[in-house]
Amino acid sequence: MDSGLTATGGVVRNNNGDWILSNNRFLDNWSIFDAEIWGLLDDLSLLHEQRHRRVIIQSDSLEAVKVIQDKSLEASSSTLLGRTK
């Protein structure tokens, strides 16, 4: 996968489409796939801290969403993916 200077960001909305929170992070030299994972992980972590328990993920990276939803992450070598269990 391509890698280079990357950043990630996200917006979280409630079921009415109202803004709940947003975030962004500069990641330095990471792959595009890892940047997508970081972005989703940041959003999910913030939602968990605020005690939101039911979420729907919408992303333009189908690969990242599938990996987060995958229950067999033990086979993955990515340390980022281990945090999504």
C-alpha positions as CSV (number, residue, x, y, z in Angstrom):
1,M,0.0,0.0,0.0
2,D,1.1,3.6,-0.5
3,S,2.4,5.4,2.5
4,G,3.5,9.0,3.2
5,L,2.4,11.9,5.2
6,T,-1.1,11.2,6.4
7,A,-3.8,12.8,8.5
8,T,-7.2,11.5,9.6
9,G,-10.4,13.1,10.7
10,G,-14.0,12.3,11.3
11,V,-17.4,13.7,12.3
12,V,-19.8,11.8,14.5
13,R,-23.5,12.5,14.2
14,N,-26.5,11.2,16.1
15,N,-29.5,9.5,14.4
16,N,-31.0,12.9,13.6
17,G,-27.9,14.0,11.7
18,D,-26.9,16.4,14.5
19,W,-23.2,16.9,15.2
20,I,-21.9,15.1,18.3
21,L,-18.1,15.4,18.0
22,S,-15.3,15.7,15.5
23,N,-11.6,15.0,15.6
24,N,-8.5,15.1,13.5
25,R,-4.9,13.7,13.9
26,F,-1.7,14.1,12.0
27,L,-0.1,10.7,11.6
28,D,3.2,11.4,9.9
29,N,4.4,8.6,7.7
30,W,1.7,5.9,7.7
31,S,-0.1,3.8,5.1
32,I,-3.4,5.0,3.8
33,F,-5.1,1.9,5.2
34,D,-3.6,2.5,8.7
35,A,-4.7,6.1,8.6
36,E,-8.3,4.9,7.9
37,I,-8.1,2.5,10.8
38,W,-6.8,5.2,13.1
39,G,-9.6,7.5,12.1
40,L,-12.3,4.9,12.8
41,L,-10.6,3.9,16.1
42,D,-10.4,7.5,17.3
43,D,-14.1,8.0,16.6
44,L,-15.1,4.7,18.3
45,S,-12.9,5.4,21.3
46,L,-14.4,8.9,21.8
47,L,-17.9,7.4,21.5
48,H,-17.1,4.7,24.0
49,E,-15.8,7.3,26.5
50,Q,-19.1,9.2,26.1
51,R,-21.0,6.0,26.8
52,H,-22.5,5.6,23.4
53,R,-23.1,1.9,22.9
54,R,-24.8,1.6,19.6
55,V,-23.2,3.0,16.5
56,I,-23.4,2.7,12.8
57,I,-20.1,3.2,10.9
58,Q,-20.1,5.0,7.6
59,S,-16.8,5.3,5.9
60,D,-15.4,5.7,2.4
61,S,-13.0,2.8,3.2
62,L,-14.8,-0.5,2.9
63,E,-11.6,-2.4,3.7
64,A,-11.2,-0.6,7.1
65,V,-14.8,-1.2,8.1
66,K,-14.6,-4.9,7.2
67,V,-11.4,-5.3,9.2
68,I,-13.0,-3.6,12.3
69,Q,-16.1,-5.8,11.9
70,D,-14.0,-9.0,11.5
71,K,-14.1,-11.2,14.6
72,S,-10.9,-13.1,13.8
73,L,-8.4,-10.3,14.3
74,E,-5.9,-12.6,16.0
75,A,-4.6,-13.6,12.5
76,S,-3.7,-9.9,11.8
77,S,-0.2,-8.6,12.4
78,S,-1.3,-5.0,12.7
79,T,-1.0,-3.6,16.3
80,L,-3.7,-1.0,15.4
81,L,-6.2,-3.7,14.6
82,G,-5.6,-5.4,17.9
83,R,-7.0,-2.3,19.6
84,T,-10.3,-2.6,17.8
85,K,-11.3,-5.9,19.6
